[in-house]
């Protein structure tokens, strides 16, 4: 699942390619991908719109058009945006119709290039909001502050941890508390902070909460920088992963040796999600 660093990298890559391009046609292959408006109106609403900016909030991508209308895209578990201009030497994995695999929505631009929304698991959603229309119905208004933002302070995190008995792993992936963190980076963050994922949030001291705050920002900042060199290949359909999982310390490493101490990485289920950790480095 793409998390904040991957979505930011996709945003950055798209921004270099689609700014000032005008949508000449859109095709909906799977109507379930369209959350708003009705699929029959979606394509008409986008026709002729010129993209002025590509923004992001947590895991949402926000395309702003020349009349202040907006296209919001949430990639969810397996969503991806593939840009095709005919000049790339990368091999695009295609279906029997010659389209990128799992294509759900196609945007054609007036210069002959195209953007494909692809989604294997079909959980991703697209919303279009007209000029001046409130766009919070997509859920963006329920998000907590992002890592690296001024709102995400040490004091904020301490207060959020102190008021709940939930396990800290659950708190980290709660988008209403901190937005943009998912299963991958929550494991990596807790490893860096030296905290076991099953620890009750309210049992974490202020001192350890400060360490956790630093770990959140450091892991997310590093991932954004690292992904910028590899996400382009994924966006163009040449890879199967958003992130370089070999670079991870504990995520999906159960049964392997910890890179730091050599202990065996363990795994448990927390709130239905797999959590990998080092029983020696984390306590």
C-alpha positions as CSV (number, residue, x, y, z in Angstrom):
1,X,0.0,0.0,0.0
2,X,1.4,3.4,-0.9
3,X,2.0,5.6,2.2
4,X,2.9,9.3,2.5
5,X,6.4,9.0,1.1
6,X,5.3,7.0,-2.0
7,X,2.3,9.3,-2.7
8,X,4.6,12.3,-2.3
9,X,7.0,10.8,-4.8
10,X,4.2,10.1,-7.2
11,X,3.0,13.7,-6.8
12,X,6.5,15.0,-7.5
13,X,6.9,12.8,-10.6
14,X,3.5,13.7,-12.0
15,X,4.0,17.4,-11.4
16,X,6.9,17.4,-13.8
17,X,4.7,15.8,-16.6
18,X,1.1,17.0,-16.4
19,X,1.2,20.6,-15.4
20,X,-0.6,22.9,-17.9
21,X,-2.0,19.9,-19.8
22,X,-5.6,20.0,-20.7
23,X,-7.8,16.9,-20.5
24,X,-9.3,16.2,-24.0
25,X,-11.0,12.9,-23.1
26,X,-11.6,10.6,-20.2
27,X,-12.7,7.0,-20.2
28,X,-14.1,5.1,-17.3
29,X,-13.4,1.4,-17.5
30,X,-14.6,0.5,-14.0
31,X,-17.4,2.8,-12.7
32,X,-16.7,1.6,-9.1
33,X,-13.6,3.7,-9.1
34,X,-15.6,6.9,-9.3
35,X,-16.9,8.2,-6.0
36,X,-18.2,11.5,-7.1
37,X,-20.1,12.6,-9.2
38,X,-22.1,9.9,-11.0
39,X,-19.8,8.1,-13.5
40,X,-21.9,9.5,-16.4
41,X,-21.1,13.0,-15.3
42,X,-17.5,12.5,-14.3
43,X,-16.0,12.5,-17.8
44,X,-18.0,15.5,-18.9
45,X,-17.0,17.4,-15.8
46,X,-13.3,16.9,-16.5
47,X,-13.4,17.7,-20.3
48,X,-11.3,20.7,-21.2
49,X,-9.9,21.2,-17.7
50,X,-6.3,22.4,-17.5
51,X,-4.1,21.1,-14.6
52,X,-2.5,23.9,-12.7
53,X,-1.0,22.0,-9.8
54,X,-0.6,18.5,-8.3
55,X,-0.8,18.6,-4.5
56,X,-1.0,16.1,-1.7
57,X,-2.5,15.7,1.7
58,X,-1.5,12.6,3.5
59,X,-2.3,9.8,1.0
60,X,-4.6,11.9,-1.2
61,X,-3.5,13.4,-4.5
62,X,-5.1,16.7,-5.3
63,X,-5.2,17.9,-8.9
64,X,-6.3,21.6,-9.2
65,X,-7.7,22.9,-12.5
66,X,-7.7,26.4,-14.1
67,X,-11.3,27.1,-12.8
68,X,-10.4,26.0,-9.2
69,X,-12.2,22.7,-9.6
70,X,-10.4,19.7,-8.2
71,X,-9.8,16.0,-8.8
72,X,-9.0,14.0,-5.7
73,X,-7.5,10.6,-5.9
74,X,-6.9,8.1,-3.1
75,X,-4.8,5.1,-4.3
76,X,-5.8,3.0,-1.3
77,X,-4.1,-0.5,-1.3
78,X,-2.9,-1.1,-4.9
79,X,-3.8,2.1,-6.8
80,X,-1.2,3.6,-9.2
81,X,-1.0,6.4,-11.8
82,X,0.9,5.5,-14.9
83,X,1.9,8.3,-17.3
84,X,2.5,7.4,-20.9
85,X,3.9,9.8,-23.5
86,X,5.4,7.3,-26.0
87,X,9.0,8.3,-25.3
88,X,9.8,6.0,-22.4
89,X,12.0,2.9,-23.0
90,X,10.5,1.2,-20.0
91,X,8.2,-1.8,-20.8
92,X,4.7,-1.2,-19.7
93,X,2.9,-4.3,-18.5
94,X,-0.3,-4.4,-20.6
95,X,-3.5,-6.4,-20.7
96,X,-5.1,-8.1,-23.7
97,X,-6.4,-4.7,-25.0
98,X,-3.0,-3.1,-24.9
99,X,-3.8,-1.0,-21.9
100,X,-1.7,-0.9,-18.7
101,X,-2.8,-3.8,-16.5
102,X,-5.7,-3.1,-14.2
103,X,-6.5,0.2,-15.8
104,X,-9.7,1.6,-14.3
105,X,-9.8,5.2,-15.6
106,X,-8.0,6.9,-18.5
107,X,-7.2,10.6,-18.9
108,X,-6.1,11.7,-22.4
109,X,-4.4,15.1,-22.7
110,X,-4.5,17.4,-25.7
111,X,-0.9,16.8,-26.6
112,X,-1.4,13.1,-27.1
113,X,-0.1,11.9,-23.7
114,X,-2.2,10.0,-21.2
115,X,-2.5,9.2,-17.5
116,X,-3.9,5.9,-16.4
117,X,-5.4,5.1,-13.0
118,X,-4.7,1.4,-12.4
119,X,-5.8,-0.6,-9.4
120,X,-5.6,-4.3,-9.0
121,X,-7.6,-4.6,-5.8
122,X,-10.2,-2.0,-6.9
123,X,-10.2,0.0,-3.6
124,X,-8.9,3.3,-5.0
125,X,-11.4,6.1,-5.5
126,X,-11.7,9.3,-7.5
127,X,-13.7,12.4,-6.7
128,X,-14.4,15.5,-8.8
129,X,-15.4,18.8,-7.1
130,X,-16.5,21.8,-9.1
131,X,-15.6,25.4,-8.6
132,X,-16.2,26.5,-5.0
133,X,-17.6,23.1,-4.0
134,X,-16.7,21.8,-0.6
135,X,-14.4,18.8,-1.1
136,X,-14.3,17.3,2.4
137,X,-16.8,14.5,1.7
138,X,-13.8,12.4,0.4
139,X,-12.7,12.1,4.0
140,X,-9.8,14.6,3.8
141,X,-11.3,16.6,6.6
142,X,-10.9,13.7,9.1
143,X,-7.1,13.5,8.8
144,X,-4.8,14.3,11.6
145,X,-1.6,16.3,11.1
146,X,1.2,14.9,8.9
147,X,4.7,14.0,10.0
148,X,7.1,16.9,9.3
149,X,4.4,19.5,9.6
150,X,4.3,22.3,12.2
151,X,1.0,20.8,13.6
152,X,2.7,17.5,14.4
153,X,4.7,18.7,17.4
154,X,6.2,16.7,20.3
155,X,3.5,18.1,22.6
156,X,0.7,17.0,20.2
157,X,2.1,13.4,20.0
158,X,2.5,13.2,23.8
159,X,-1.1,14.2,24.4
160,X,-2.4,11.7,21.8
161,X,-0.5,8.9,23.3
162,X,-1.4,9.7,26.9
163,X,-5.1,9.6,26.3
164,X,-5.5,6.1,24.9
165,X,-4.8,2.6,26.0
166,X,-4.6,1.3,22.4
167,X,-1.4,-0.3,21.3
168,X,1.1,2.2,19.9
169,X,1.1,0.5,16.5
170,X,-2.6,1.1,16.2
171,X,-2.2,4.7,17.1
172,X,0.5,5.3,14.4
173,X,-1.7,4.0,11.6
174,X,-4.8,5.8,12.8
175,X,-5.2,8.5,10.1
176,X,-7.2,10.7,12.4
177,X,-4.2,10.9,14.8
178,X,-1.3,11.1,12.3
179,X,-2.0,11.0,8.6
180,X,0.1,9.2,6.0
181,X,1.6,6.4,8.0
182,X,0.7,2.8,7.2
183,X,1.9,-0.7,8.0
184,X,5.3,-0.4,6.4
185,X,6.5,2.8,8.0
186,X,4.9,2.2,11.4
187,X,7.1,-0.9,11.7
188,X,10.2,1.0,10.7
189,X,9.4,3.9,13.0
190,X,8.9,1.7,16.0
191,X,12.1,-0.1,15.3
192,X,14.0,3.2,15.1
193,X,12.4,4.4,18.3
194,X,13.1,1.1,20.1
195,X,9.5,0.6,21.1
196,X,7.6,-2.7,20.8
197,X,4.4,-2.4,18.6
198,X,2.2,-3.9,21.3
199,X,3.1,-1.3,23.9
200,X,0.1,0.6,25.3
201,X,0.3,4.2,24.1
202,X,-0.5,5.6,27.5
203,X,2.5,3.7,29.0
204,X,5.0,5.5,26.9
205,X,6.8,8.2,28.9
206,X,7.2,11.7,27.5
207,X,10.9,11.0,27.0
208,X,10.2,8.0,24.8
209,X,7.4,9.9,23.1
210,X,9.9,12.5,22.1
211,X,12.1,9.8,20.7
212,X,9.1,8.4,18.8
213,X,8.3,11.8,17.4
214,X,11.9,12.1,16.1
215,X,11.7,8.6,14.6
216,X,8.5,9.4,12.8
217,X,9.9,12.5,11.1
218,X,13.3,10.9,10.4
219,X,11.9,7.7,8.8
220,X,9.3,9.6,6.7
221,X,11.9,12.2,5.5
222,X,14.4,9.5,4.6
223,X,11.7,7.5,2.7
224,X,10.6,10.5,0.7
225,X,14.2,11.1,-0.3
226,X,14.9,7.5,-1.1
227,X,11.8,6.9,-3.1
228,X,12.4,9.8,-5.5
229,X,15.1,7.8,-7.3
230,X,12.9,4.7,-7.8
231,X,9.2,5.7,-7.9
232,X,9.4,6.8,-11.5
233,X,9.9,3.3,-12.7
234,X,6.9,2.1,-10.6
235,X,4.8,5.0,-11.9
236,X,5.6,3.9,-15.5
237,X,4.6,0.4,-14.7
238,X,8.1,-1.2,-14.7
239,X,8.1,-2.4,-11.2
240,X,5.8,-4.2,-8.7
241,X,6.7,-2.4,-5.5
242,X,6.4,1.2,-4.4
243,X,9.3,0.9,-2.0
244,X,12.6,-0.9,-1.8
245,X,11.6,-3.5,0.8
246,X,15.2,-4.8,1.0
247,X,16.1,-1.5,2.5
248,X,13.7,-2.0,5.4
249,X,14.9,-3.0,8.8
250,X,12.0,-5.1,10.1
251,X,9.0,-4.8,7.7
252,X,8.3,-8.2,6.2
253,X,11.6,-9.5,7.8
254,X,10.0,-12.0,10.2
255,X,12.4,-15.0,10.7
256,X,15.4,-13.0,9.4
257,X,18.2,-11.6,11.5
258,X,18.1,-8.1,12.8
259,X,20.6,-5.9,11.0
260,X,21.6,-4.3,14.2
261,X,21.9,-7.0,16.8
262,X,21.4,-10.3,14.9
263,X,18.4,-11.4,16.9
264,X,15.5,-13.0,14.9
265,X,12.8,-10.6,13.8
266,X,9.4,-11.7,15.2
267,X,5.9,-11.0,13.9
268,X,2.5,-10.6,15.6
269,X,-1.0,-9.4,14.7
270,X,-2.2,-6.1,16.0
271,X,-5.7,-4.9,15.0
272,X,-5.6,-7.4,12.1
273,X,-2.3,-6.1,10.8
274,X,1.0,-7.9,10.7
275,X,3.7,-6.2,12.8
276,X,7.4,-7.1,12.6
277,X,9.8,-6.1,15.3
278,X,13.1,-7.0,16.9
279,X,12.6,-8.4,20.4
280,X,16.1,-7.3,21.5
281,X,16.3,-3.7,20.0
282,X,12.7,-2.9,20.9
283,X,11.2,-2.9,24.4
